[in-house]
Structure formats: C-alpha cells, structure tokens
Amino acid sequence: MCNVCGCGDSQIEGHQHDHDHHHHQEHAHHGHSHGEHQIVEGMTSQPVVIHHHYHHQGDVHHHVHYDGQPENHQQHPVVDHQPQMSQQGDLHYGKGEAEVHVSGVSQRQLLTLEQDILGKNNHLAAHNREHFNANKQLVLNLVSSPGSGKTTLLTETLNQLKHQHACAVIEGDQQTSNDADRIRATEVPAIQVNTGKGCHLDAKMIHDAYHQLAMNEPGVLFIENVGNLVCPASFDLGETSKVVILSVTEGEDKPLKYPNMFAAAELMLINKVDLLPYVDVKIEDCIENARKVNPSIQVIKVSAKTGEGMEAWCNWLTESLAQR
C-alpha cells in the first residue's frame, strides 16, 4: 500500500477483509492485487511506486514515491511535460496526452497506467451491473462536494420513498459510520464503506458492500460517494446513473470548474434552495453552465428542509425505476 496516499485501504461494515480478496465460489469474481499501485521500471535505477486517481476523459492525478534510496536518476532520463502558459502567466498542466503532470513520469507511461487501472475497475463495474440488472434495481451514484447536504436530502428522500419501493444505501466516507447511522435511523438498510485516505469509492468496494447488504429484490440502491467533485467522476461503479448534488451556497461556476463530474451526470439536483434569499447566486446561470458542459443534463431544484422539489425528485426516481 502506498504510504503517501493510502487509497484502497477501505473498510466495509460487517465484511471480513482478506488481503487476497477471495470470494464465494458461486460467483465468477475476480482477484485483486492492489492494481492501483503500479511498479514502473525503466524510469530510474530503482522501482517507482505510483498511486493514481483517474478522472473523466483521462484526467488523472498521482502520488509518487521511490522504493529504496535514491540512486542515479540520469540513467533513464524522462523529459517532464511542460505546462501551457496563458498571457497572464497562468500555468496549465492538463494539456498533455495524459492531461496531467507527474515529475519523472512521461505522458505515455501515465496513459499506460490509466488504461490498466480503469480497465480493471470497469471489468468489476460490469460485473456489478450484471447483479443490478438481474435484480431490476435502479442504482444511483450520488456525488457532490462535502457539505452539499446530500445525506440530509437522502434521508428525507428515503422517508418519502421507502413506503413505495424497496430501498438500500451504501455510504462512502473516509472515516466514521455517522452517515450510515443516520440512514439506518430511517429503518432503511445501509452499509458504511470507509475508504481511509481514499477519495472515492470503486467497483470492488461496491461489490463487497452490495453482497453485505444482500438486496435481492427490485428497488432503489443509493450509493453516497465520498464528498469530492474530482475523483468519483471516472470510476464506474456499475450504477445506472450518476446524480450530482450542488448546493446554492457553492456558486454558479462549479460546473465549469469541475466539468468532468457534470459531464458524467444524468441529473443535477440544486439543493438548499430555501437559502436562495440569503446567498448571492443565480440559479439560471448555474443551469446554463452545467448545460455548457452537458447539454442533456436534467435539473431539479430541491430543499429537504421545506420540501420544495421533493415530489418531482421522487417522481423521477419512480419513473426511472419503472424503466428497469
């Protein structure tokens, strides 16, 4: 495990974690060998351990450390990717082939790593999707910044929806079971996944948590991802759709600052609209910016506090479930 970041050091409630990740024989599951930590030879005289996060359209960030003491780095020189510079002197490191910069690692090597990691995750996500489709379940990946109000919105949603449809929740956070405890207070089954230093859920975590839930009937499975508008954009979990939640307190330009997330989402919930009289924000501009990134994104304005938009949101859920 990478000592710099520690992503992948996840803990799932009720799940006995085994390093080799053996699964029940009745499933055609897949082994896991810490694929998010690659040893890249040929760049220095000692192995380089690279931990990577992959994002929509190839955007990736990495943490790099060397295994052992530094040696002569001139044996296999790597030319660093140079940023583009604006007229104002701003630097943009995301314009290379890999759309990211890591000192000592070439753009081509980054692309190779990206293909390997995302390929493994997508394989597991497809396996998850087979389970969800077989059980006719609507599976939503709820993504947002920290503090957007998604847990409060989710608990109110469950209180309204649980009498009509079977519901369950997988909660993702770096630490604590606070949010899962809040969900379980609604009498809806929930499993907490703690990612440690990890900044997103991945398909393997969802696989383990889903079987821990043992949800076998048609219904709605909500996956509340770690609060982060970057990393979760590119990690397919096997979900039906991503739903991005944006609080009115975050301003109108979030879709432009974090375009990959909004491009990946089917629906944007503009949350905490009860606060509109107290914040300087124009919802119309927010929607316009989101549709610059994703012209087909649907939008519902909601408030868990006042109930505004909750009927429209629950109707969207019911209609989407009926299509399963």
Short mmCIF file of the C-alpha atoms (twelve columns), coordinates in Angstrom:
data_MODEL
# 
_entry.id   MODEL 
# 
loop_
_atom_site.group_PDB 
_atom_site.id 
_atom_site.type_symbol 
_atom_site.label_atom_id 
_atom_site.label_alt_id 
_atom_site.label_comp_id 
_atom_site.label_asym_id 
_atom_site.label_seq_id 
_atom_site.Cartn_x 
_atom_site.Cartn_y 
_atom_site.Cartn_z 
_atom_site.pdbx_PDB_model_num 
ATOM 1   C CA . MET A 1   0.000   0.000   0.000   1 
ATOM 2   C CA . CYS A 2   1.257   3.455   -0.849  1 
ATOM 3   C CA . ASN A 3   2.406   5.207   2.305   1 
ATOM 4   C CA . VAL A 4   1.863   8.612   0.700   1 
ATOM 5   C CA . CYS A 5   -1.859  8.375   -0.008  1 
ATOM 6   C CA . GLY A 6   -3.297  5.068   1.147   1 
ATOM 7   C CA . CYS A 7   -6.231  4.944   -1.277  1 
ATOM 8   C CA . GLY A 8   -7.729  1.485   -1.389  1 
ATOM 9   C CA . ASP A 9   -7.313  0.963   2.364   1 
ATOM 10  C CA . SER A 10  -11.060 0.563   2.681   1 
ATOM 11  C CA . GLN A 11  -13.152 -0.981  5.432   1 
ATOM 12  C CA . ILE A 12  -16.696 -2.243  4.921   1 
ATOM 13  C CA . GLU A 13  -19.051 -2.791  7.837   1 
ATOM 14  C CA . GLY A 14  -19.579 -6.463  8.547   1 
ATOM 15  C CA . HIS A 15  -17.114 -7.527  5.859   1 
ATOM 16  C CA . GLN A 16  -14.164 -9.685  6.871   1 
ATOM 17  C CA . HIS A 17  -11.341 -8.168  4.854   1 
ATOM 18  C CA . ASP A 18  -8.891  -10.698 3.490   1 
ATOM 19  C CA . HIS A 19  -5.780  -9.485  1.734   1 
ATOM 20  C CA . ASP A 20  -6.202  -11.912 -1.143  1 
ATOM 21  C CA . HIS A 21  -9.870  -10.939 -1.525  1 
ATOM 22  C CA . HIS A 22  -11.221 -14.456 -2.034  1 
ATOM 23  C CA . HIS A 23  -14.921 -14.631 -2.905  1 
ATOM 24  C CA . HIS A 24  -17.654 -17.217 -2.662  1 
ATOM 25  C CA . GLN A 25  -17.335 -19.845 -5.330  1 
ATOM 26  C CA . GLU A 26  -20.880 -19.319 -6.593  1 
ATOM 27  C CA . HIS A 27  -19.788 -16.006 -8.134  1 
ATOM 28  C CA . ALA A 28  -17.398 -15.608 -11.004 1 
ATOM 29  C CA . HIS A 29  -15.481 -12.917 -9.129  1 
ATOM 30  C CA . HIS A 30  -12.068 -11.559 -9.755  1 
ATOM 31  C CA . GLY A 31  -8.867  -11.376 -7.781  1 
ATOM 32  C CA . HIS A 32  -7.403  -8.102  -6.661  1 
ATOM 33  C CA . SER A 33  -3.706  -7.421  -6.442  1 
ATOM 34  C CA . HIS A 34  -3.666  -3.753  -5.435  1 
ATOM 35  C CA . GLY A 35  -3.911  -2.738  -9.079  1 
ATOM 36  C CA . GLU A 36  -3.976  0.938   -8.142  1 
ATOM 37  C CA . HIS A 37  -0.324  0.800   -7.162  1 
ATOM 38  C CA . GLN A 38  1.948   0.134   -10.104 1 
ATOM 39  C CA . ILE A 39  5.680   -0.557  -10.134 1 
ATOM 40  C CA . VAL A 40  7.129   1.246   -13.124 1 
ATOM 41  C CA . GLU A 41  10.562  0.138   -14.230 1 
ATOM 42  C CA . GLY A 42  12.902  1.902   -16.597 1 
ATOM 43  C CA . MET A 43  12.471  5.449   -15.314 1 
ATOM 44  C CA . THR A 44  15.047  5.340   -12.526 1 
ATOM 45  C CA . SER A 45  17.503  2.790   -11.229 1 
ATOM 46  C CA . GLN A 46  15.024  1.699   -8.557  1 
ATOM 47  C CA . PRO A 47  11.312  0.861   -8.769  1 
ATOM 48  C CA . VAL A 48  8.846   3.728   -8.566  1 
ATOM 49  C CA . VAL A 49  5.547   3.141   -6.797  1 
ATOM 50  C CA . ILE A 50  2.828   5.304   -8.287  1 
ATOM 51  C CA . HIS A 51  -0.614  5.715   -6.804  1 
ATOM 52  C CA . HIS A 52  -3.145  7.146   -9.211  1 
ATOM 53  C CA . HIS A 53  -6.670  8.536   -9.325  1 
ATOM 54  C CA . TYR A 54  -8.393  8.564   -12.684 1 
ATOM 55  C CA . HIS A 55  -10.994 11.023  -13.773 1 
ATOM 56  C CA . HIS A 56  -13.390 11.592  -16.635 1 
ATOM 57  C CA . GLN A 57  -11.789 11.828  -20.094 1 
ATOM 58  C CA . GLY A 58  -8.403  10.689  -18.863 1 
ATOM 59  C CA . ASP A 59  -7.699  13.327  -16.218 1 
ATOM 60  C CA . VAL A 60  -5.513  11.716  -13.585 1 
ATOM 61  C CA . HIS A 61  -3.508  12.694  -10.548 1 
ATOM 62  C CA . HIS A 62  -0.805  10.644  -8.917  1 
ATOM 63  C CA . HIS A 63  1.288   10.286  -5.819  1 
ATOM 64  C CA . VAL A 64  4.814   9.065   -6.486  1 
ATOM 65  C CA . HIS A 65  7.454   7.693   -4.163  1 
ATOM 66  C CA . TYR A 66  10.583  5.675   -4.691  1 
ATOM 67  C CA . ASP A 67  11.124  2.223   -3.275  1 
ATOM 68  C CA . GLY A 68  14.528  2.390   -1.623  1 
ATOM 69  C CA . GLN A 69  17.178  5.078   -1.506  1 
ATOM 70  C CA . PRO A 70  17.536  7.479   -4.423  1 
ATOM 71  C CA . GLU A 71  20.165  6.494   -6.926  1 
ATOM 72  C CA . ASN A 72  21.407  7.978   -10.183 1 
ATOM 73  C CA . HIS A 73  18.317  9.363   -11.890 1 
ATOM 74  C CA . GLN A 74  20.252  10.169  -15.038 1 
ATOM 75  C CA . GLN A 75  20.446  6.571   -16.220 1 
ATOM 76  C CA . HIS A 76  16.966  6.732   -17.751 1 
ATOM 77  C CA . PRO A 77  16.132  10.416  -18.166 1 
ATOM 78  C CA . VAL A 78  12.483  11.391  -18.580 1 
ATOM 79  C CA . VAL A 79  11.606  14.782  -20.035 1 
ATOM 80  C CA . ASP A 80  8.976   16.431  -17.841 1 
ATOM 81  C CA . HIS A 81  5.804   17.597  -19.539 1 
ATOM 82  C CA . GLN A 82  5.828   21.371  -19.834 1 
ATOM 83  C CA . PRO A 83  2.695   23.362  -18.965 1 
ATOM 84  C CA . GLN A 84  0.901   25.730  -21.285 1 
ATOM 85  C CA . MET A 85  1.128   29.349  -20.171 1 
ATOM 86  C CA . SER A 86  -1.568  31.963  -20.601 1 
ATOM 87  C CA . GLN A 87  -0.938  35.631  -21.377 1 
ATOM 88  C CA . GLN A 88  -1.416  36.305  -17.656 1 
ATOM 89  C CA . GLY A 89  1.265   33.760  -16.761 1 
ATOM 90  C CA . ASP A 90  -1.180  31.094  -15.511 1 
ATOM 91  C CA . LEU A 91  0.114   27.519  -15.817 1 
ATOM 92  C CA . HIS A 92  -1.988  24.621  -17.163 1 
ATOM 93  C CA . TYR A 93  -0.502  21.159  -16.663 1 
ATOM 94  C CA . GLY A 94  -3.520  19.310  -18.067 1 
ATOM 95  C CA . LYS A 95  -2.916  19.788  -21.795 1 
ATOM 96  C CA . GLY A 96  -0.607  16.838  -22.454 1 
ATOM 97  C CA . GLU A 97  -1.600  13.407  -23.749 1 
ATOM 98  C CA . ALA A 98  -2.422  12.179  -20.242 1 
ATOM 99  C CA . GLU A 99  -3.979  15.510  -19.201 1 
ATOM 100 C CA . VAL A 100 -1.889  15.501  -16.028 1 
ATOM 101 C CA . HIS A 101 1.703   16.119  -14.952 1 
ATOM 102 C CA . VAL A 102 3.847   13.938  -12.663 1 
ATOM 103 C CA . SER A 103 7.525   14.773  -12.324 1 
ATOM 104 C CA . GLY A 104 9.729   11.950  -13.563 1 
ATOM 105 C CA . VAL A 105 6.928   10.124  -15.386 1 
ATOM 106 C CA . SER A 106 6.290   10.538  -19.095 1 
ATOM 107 C CA . GLN A 107 2.886   11.229  -20.593 1 
ATOM 108 C CA . ARG A 108 2.992   7.883   -22.417 1 
ATOM 109 C CA . GLN A 109 3.688   5.990   -19.204 1 
ATOM 110 C CA . LEU A 110 0.808   7.785   -17.478 1 
ATOM 111 C CA . LEU A 111 -1.536  6.789   -20.296 1 
ATOM 112 C CA . THR A 112 -0.486  3.157   -19.998 1 
ATOM 113 C CA . LEU A 113 -1.143  3.193   -16.253 1 
ATOM 114 C CA . GLU A 114 -4.507  4.840   -16.765 1 
ATOM 115 C CA . GLN A 115 -5.635  2.192   -19.225 1 
ATOM 116 C CA . ASP A 116 -4.580  -0.581  -16.857 1 
ATOM 117 C CA . ILE A 117 -6.292  0.793   -13.744 1 
ATOM 118 C CA . LEU A 118 -9.522  1.931   -15.334 1 
ATOM 119 C CA . GLY A 119 -9.708  -1.281  -17.324 1 
ATOM 120 C CA . LYS A 120 -9.623  -3.371  -14.144 1 
ATOM 121 C CA . ASN A 121 -12.186 -1.185  -12.405 1 
ATOM 122 C CA . ASN A 122 -14.507 -1.220  -15.428 1 
ATOM 123 C CA . HIS A 123 -14.347 -5.010  -15.548 1 
ATOM 124 C CA . LEU A 124 -15.545 -5.187  -11.947 1 
ATOM 125 C CA . ALA A 125 -18.163 -2.494  -12.598 1 
ATOM 126 C CA . ALA A 126 -19.602 -4.567  -15.443 1 
ATOM 127 C CA . HIS A 127 -19.859 -7.494  -13.040 1 
ATOM 128 C CA . ASN A 128 -21.737 -5.289  -10.545 1 
ATOM 129 C CA . ARG A 129 -24.066 -4.114  -13.311 1 
ATOM 130 C CA . GLU A 130 -24.975 -7.718  -14.099 1 
ATOM 131 C CA . HIS A 131 -26.168 -8.131  -10.494 1 
ATOM 132 C CA . PHE A 132 -28.136 -4.873  -10.543 1 
ATOM 133 C CA . ASN A 133 -29.779 -5.646  -13.883 1 
ATOM 134 C CA . ALA A 134 -30.694 -9.178  -12.848 1 
ATOM 135 C CA . ASN A 135 -32.464 -7.798  -9.771  1 
ATOM 136 C CA . LYS A 136 -34.088 -4.928  -11.726 1 
ATOM 137 C CA . GLN A 137 -32.593 -2.323  -9.434  1 
ATOM 138 C CA . LEU A 138 -32.138 1.377   -10.019 1 
ATOM 139 C CA . VAL A 139 -28.643 2.189   -8.743  1 
ATOM 140 C CA . LEU A 140 -27.694 5.840   -8.308  1 
ATOM 141 C CA . ASN A 141 -24.213 7.163   -7.616  1 
ATOM 142 C CA . LEU A 142 -24.757 10.362  -5.606  1 
ATOM 143 C CA . VAL A 143 -21.790 12.710  -5.975  1 
ATOM 144 C CA . SER A 144 -21.106 16.192  -4.612  1 
ATOM 145 C CA . SER A 145 -18.725 18.423  -2.710  1 
ATOM 146 C CA . PRO A 146 -18.512 17.932  1.053   1 
ATOM 147 C CA . GLY A 147 -21.287 19.821  2.817   1 
ATOM 148 C CA . SER A 148 -23.695 19.959  -0.114  1 
ATOM 149 C CA . GLY A 149 -26.440 18.412  2.036   1 
ATOM 150 C CA . LYS A 150 -26.659 15.105  0.221   1 
ATOM 151 C CA . THR A 151 -27.067 12.982  3.370   1 
ATOM 152 C CA . THR A 152 -29.881 15.191  4.677   1 
ATOM 153 C CA . LEU A 153 -31.503 15.124  1.247   1 
ATOM 154 C CA . LEU A 154 -31.085 11.355  1.101   1 
ATOM 155 C CA . THR A 155 -32.684 10.729  4.490   1 
ATOM 156 C CA . GLU A 156 -35.691 12.844  3.527   1 
ATOM 157 C CA . THR A 157 -35.891 11.009  0.193   1 
ATOM 158 C CA . LEU A 158 -35.897 7.654   1.972   1 
ATOM 159 C CA . ASN A 159 -38.616 8.758   4.372   1 
ATOM 160 C CA . GLN A 160 -40.847 9.518   1.392   1 
ATOM 161 C CA . LEU A 161 -39.827 6.642   -0.873  1 
ATOM 162 C CA . LYS A 162 -39.445 3.646   1.460   1 
ATOM 163 C CA . HIS A 163 -43.182 3.011   1.680   1 
ATOM 164 C CA . GLN A 164 -43.420 2.667   -2.111  1 
ATOM 165 C CA . HIS A 165 -40.208 0.864   -3.076  1 
ATOM 166 C CA . ALA A 166 -37.500 -1.287  -1.520  1 
ATOM 167 C CA . CYS A 167 -34.508 0.928   -0.754  1 
ATOM 168 C CA . ALA A 168 -30.956 0.433   0.478   1 
ATOM 169 C CA . VAL A 169 -27.887 2.628   0.824   1 
ATOM 170 C CA . ILE A 170 -24.126 2.232   0.538   1 
ATOM 171 C CA . GLU A 171 -22.422 5.112   2.360   1 
ATOM 172 C CA . GLY A 172 -18.908 6.220   1.432   1 
ATOM 173 C CA . ASP A 173 -16.710 8.314   3.730   1 
ATOM 174 C CA . GLN A 174 -13.073 8.339   4.704   1 
ATOM 175 C CA . GLN A 175 -13.886 7.679   8.361   1 
ATOM 176 C CA . THR A 176 -16.814 7.082   10.797  1 
ATOM 177 C CA . SER A 177 -20.207 5.473   10.315  1 
ATOM 178 C CA . ASN A 178 -22.051 8.707   11.094  1 
ATOM 179 C CA . ASP A 179 -23.899 8.912   7.794   1 
ATOM 180 C CA . ALA A 180 -24.819 5.222   7.724   1 
ATOM 181 C CA . ASP A 181 -26.195 5.606   11.259  1 
ATOM 182 C CA . ARG A 182 -28.365 8.492   10.072  1 
ATOM 183 C CA . ILE A 183 -29.652 6.357   7.200   1 
ATOM 184 C CA . ARG A 184 -30.378 3.375   9.455   1 
ATOM 185 C CA . ALA A 185 -32.451 5.678   11.687  1 
ATOM 186 C CA . THR A 186 -34.945 5.792   8.774   1 
ATOM 187 C CA . GLU A 187 -35.203 1.962   9.008   1 
ATOM 188 C CA . VAL A 188 -33.615 1.589   5.580   1 
ATOM 189 C CA . PRO A 189 -30.703 -0.899  5.348   1 
ATOM 190 C CA . ALA A 190 -27.308 0.752   4.988   1 
ATOM 191 C CA . ILE A 191 -23.673 -0.320  4.857   1 
ATOM 192 C CA . GLN A 192 -20.816 2.061   5.592   1 
ATOM 193 C CA . VAL A 193 -17.675 1.899   3.467   1 
ATOM 194 C CA . ASN A 194 -14.721 3.770   4.965   1 
ATOM 195 C CA . THR A 195 -12.059 4.496   2.374   1 
ATOM 196 C CA . GLY A 196 -9.320  5.589   4.788   1 
ATOM 197 C CA . LYS A 197 -7.248  8.132   2.895   1 
ATOM 198 C CA . GLY A 198 -9.048  7.208   -0.316  1 
ATOM 199 C CA . CYS A 199 -11.020 9.946   -2.042  1 
ATOM 200 C CA . HIS A 200 -13.614 7.865   -3.914  1 
ATOM 201 C CA . LEU A 201 -15.471 4.578   -3.973  1 
ATOM 202 C CA . ASP A 202 -14.519 1.990   -6.591  1 
ATOM 203 C CA . ALA A 203 -16.238 -1.009  -8.112  1 
ATOM 204 C CA . LYS A 204 -14.586 -3.506  -5.763  1 
ATOM 205 C CA . MET A 205 -15.849 -1.664  -2.679  1 
ATOM 206 C CA . ILE A 206 -19.378 -1.557  -4.094  1 
ATOM 207 C CA . HIS A 207 -19.248 -5.258  -4.927  1 
ATOM 208 C CA . ASP A 208 -18.358 -6.187  -1.356  1 
ATOM 209 C CA . ALA A 209 -20.858 -3.803  0.236   1 
ATOM 210 C CA . TYR A 210 -23.663 -4.898  -2.094  1 
ATOM 211 C CA . HIS A 211 -23.285 -8.537  -1.098  1 
ATOM 212 C CA . GLN A 212 -23.125 -7.468  2.532   1 
ATOM 213 C CA . LEU A 213 -26.496 -5.751  2.059   1 
ATOM 214 C CA . ALA A 214 -27.998 -8.852  0.407   1 
ATOM 215 C CA . MET A 215 -30.510 -6.736  -1.542  1 
ATOM 216 C CA . ASN A 216 -32.103 -9.204  -3.953  1 
ATOM 217 C CA . GLU A 217 -35.445 -7.593  -4.822  1 
ATOM 218 C CA . PRO A 218 -36.241 -4.793  -7.287  1 
ATOM 219 C CA . GLY A 219 -35.822 -1.359  -5.764  1 
ATOM 220 C CA . VAL A 220 -33.527 1.652   -5.463  1 
ATOM 221 C CA . LEU A 221 -29.932 1.378   -4.271  1 
ATOM 222 C CA . PHE A 222 -28.395 4.736   -3.409  1 
ATOM 223 C CA . ILE A 223 -24.599 4.959   -3.347  1 
ATOM 224 C CA . GLU A 224 -23.497 8.083   -1.496  1 
ATOM 225 C CA . ASN A 225 -19.952 8.623   -2.695  1 
ATOM 226 C CA . VAL A 226 -17.173 10.363  -0.800  1 
ATOM 227 C CA . GLY A 227 -17.610 14.144  -0.934  1 
ATOM 228 C CA . ASN A 228 -15.398 15.036  -3.898  1 
ATOM 229 C CA . LEU A 229 -16.138 16.573  -7.302  1 
ATOM 230 C CA . VAL A 230 -12.997 15.167  -8.937  1 
ATOM 231 C CA . CYS A 231 -12.096 11.509  -8.444  1 
ATOM 232 C CA . PRO A 232 -15.554 9.854   -8.454  1 
ATOM 233 C CA . ALA A 233 -16.252 11.206  -11.950 1 
ATOM 234 C CA . SER A 234 -14.307 8.474   -13.722 1 
ATOM 235 C CA . PHE A 235 -14.815 5.441   -11.555 1 
ATOM 236 C CA . ASP A 236 -17.700 3.402   -12.893 1 
ATOM 237 C CA . LEU A 237 -19.337 1.517   -10.025 1 
ATOM 238 C CA . GLY A 238 -21.854 -0.315  -12.195 1 
ATOM 239 C CA . GLU A 239 -24.520 2.292   -11.418 1 
ATOM 240 C CA . THR A 240 -27.483 3.168   -13.593 1 
ATOM 241 C CA . SER A 241 -26.745 6.902   -13.374 1 
ATOM 242 C CA . LYS A 242 -24.680 9.497   -11.585 1 
ATOM 243 C CA . VAL A 243 -26.640 12.235  -9.818  1 
ATOM 244 C CA . VAL A 244 -24.648 15.338  -8.935  1 
ATOM 245 C CA . ILE A 245 -25.878 17.431  -6.000  1 
ATOM 246 C CA . LEU A 246 -24.963 21.112  -5.959  1 
ATOM 247 C CA . SER A 247 -25.834 23.412  -3.068  1 
ATOM 248 C CA . VAL A 248 -26.820 27.007  -3.850  1 
ATOM 249 C CA . THR A 249 -24.074 28.073  -1.434  1 
ATOM 250 C CA . GLU A 250 -21.412 26.771  -3.838  1 
ATOM 251 C CA . GLY A 251 -21.943 29.401  -6.555  1 
ATOM 252 C CA . GLU A 252 -22.800 29.235  -10.235 1 
ATOM 253 C CA . ASP A 253 -19.409 28.243  -11.649 1 
ATOM 254 C CA . LYS A 254 -18.907 24.796  -10.077 1 
ATOM 255 C CA . PRO A 255 -19.886 23.009  -13.340 1 
ATOM 256 C CA . LEU A 256 -17.176 24.948  -15.181 1 
ATOM 257 C CA . LYS A 257 -14.519 24.356  -12.520 1 
ATOM 258 C CA . TYR A 258 -15.280 20.621  -12.275 1 
ATOM 259 C CA . PRO A 259 -16.637 19.800  -15.756 1 
ATOM 260 C CA . ASN A 260 -15.849 16.091  -15.706 1 
ATOM 261 C CA . MET A 261 -18.306 15.401  -12.907 1 
ATOM 262 C CA . PHE A 262 -21.147 17.327  -14.505 1 
ATOM 263 C CA . ALA A 263 -20.413 15.759  -17.888 1 
ATOM 264 C CA . ALA A 264 -20.765 12.309  -16.322 1 
ATOM 265 C CA . ALA A 265 -24.046 13.037  -14.510 1 
ATOM 266 C CA . GLU A 266 -27.540 12.416  -15.839 1 
ATOM 267 C CA . LEU A 267 -29.256 14.606  -13.265 1 
ATOM 268 C CA . MET A 268 -28.252 17.682  -11.266 1 
ATOM 269 C CA . LEU A 269 -30.083 18.370  -8.020  1 
ATOM 270 C CA . ILE A 270 -29.742 22.012  -6.981  1 
ATOM 271 C CA . ASN A 271 -30.030 21.668  -3.238  1 
ATOM 272 C CA . LYS A 272 -30.796 24.029  -0.338  1 
ATOM 273 C CA . VAL A 273 -32.942 26.321  -2.491  1 
ATOM 274 C CA . ASP A 274 -34.529 27.553  0.752   1 
ATOM 275 C CA . LEU A 275 -31.301 29.544  1.223   1 
ATOM 276 C CA . LEU A 276 -31.659 31.482  -2.041  1 
ATOM 277 C CA . PRO A 277 -32.849 34.688  -0.319  1 
ATOM 278 C CA . TYR A 278 -29.612 34.739  1.692   1 
ATOM 279 C CA . VAL A 279 -26.969 33.982  -0.953  1 
ATOM 280 C CA . ASP A 280 -25.750 35.864  -3.986  1 
ATOM 281 C CA . VAL A 281 -26.305 33.223  -6.643  1 
ATOM 282 C CA . LYS A 282 -28.278 32.998  -9.860  1 
ATOM 283 C CA . ILE A 283 -29.691 29.527  -10.418 1 
ATOM 284 C CA . GLU A 284 -30.268 30.240  -14.111 1 
ATOM 285 C CA . ASP A 285 -26.532 30.833  -14.562 1 
ATOM 286 C CA . CYS A 286 -25.735 27.620  -12.710 1 
ATOM 287 C CA . ILE A 287 -28.023 25.620  -15.002 1 
ATOM 288 C CA . GLU A 288 -26.611 27.342  -18.074 1 
ATOM 289 C CA . ASN A 289 -23.068 26.483  -17.007 1 
ATOM 290 C CA . ALA A 290 -23.984 22.855  -16.362 1 
ATOM 291 C CA . ARG A 291 -25.507 22.592  -19.837 1 
ATOM 292 C CA . LYS A 292 -22.399 24.088  -21.421 1 
ATOM 293 C CA . VAL A 293 -20.628 21.012  -20.094 1 
ATOM 294 C CA . ASN A 294 -23.502 18.549  -20.526 1 
ATOM 295 C CA . PRO A 295 -26.350 19.751  -22.776 1 
ATOM 296 C CA . SER A 296 -28.577 16.807  -21.835 1 
ATOM 297 C CA . ILE A 297 -28.302 17.072  -18.052 1 
ATOM 298 C CA . GLN A 298 -31.643 17.170  -16.257 1 
ATOM 299 C CA . VAL A 299 -32.179 19.607  -13.385 1 
ATOM 300 C CA . ILE A 300 -34.430 19.522  -10.302 1 
ATOM 301 C CA . LYS A 301 -34.398 22.226  -7.612  1 
ATOM 302 C CA . VAL A 302 -34.885 20.791  -4.123  1 
ATOM 303 C CA . SER A 303 -34.919 21.565  -0.425  1 
ATOM 304 C CA . ALA A 304 -35.023 18.835  2.198   1 
ATOM 305 C CA . LYS A 305 -35.916 21.496  4.770   1 
ATOM 306 C CA . THR A 306 -39.016 22.956  3.088   1 
ATOM 307 C CA . GLY A 307 -39.892 20.015  0.833   1 
ATOM 308 C CA . GLU A 308 -39.648 22.083  -2.334  1 
ATOM 309 C CA . GLY A 309 -38.954 19.867  -5.343  1 
ATOM 310 C CA . MET A 310 -39.132 16.617  -3.344  1 
ATOM 311 C CA . GLU A 311 -42.204 15.419  -5.225  1 
ATOM 312 C CA . ALA A 312 -40.502 15.999  -8.575  1 
ATOM 313 C CA . TRP A 313 -37.359 14.199  -7.347  1 
ATOM 314 C CA . CYS A 314 -39.309 11.197  -6.037  1 
ATOM 315 C CA . ASN A 315 -41.332 11.054  -9.265  1 
ATOM 316 C CA . TRP A 316 -38.061 10.985  -11.216 1 
ATOM 317 C CA . LEU A 317 -36.906 8.067   -9.075  1 
ATOM 318 C CA . THR A 318 -40.154 6.138   -9.534  1 
ATOM 319 C CA . GLU A 319 -40.171 6.680   -13.288 1 
ATOM 320 C CA . SER A 320 -36.524 5.655   -13.585 1 
ATOM 321 C CA . LEU A 321 -37.152 2.504   -11.534 1 
ATOM 322 C CA . ALA A 322 -40.100 1.580   -13.756 1 
ATOM 323 C CA . GLN A 323 -37.724 1.539   -16.732 1 
ATOM 324 C CA . ARG A 324 -35.622 -1.185  -15.101 1 
# 
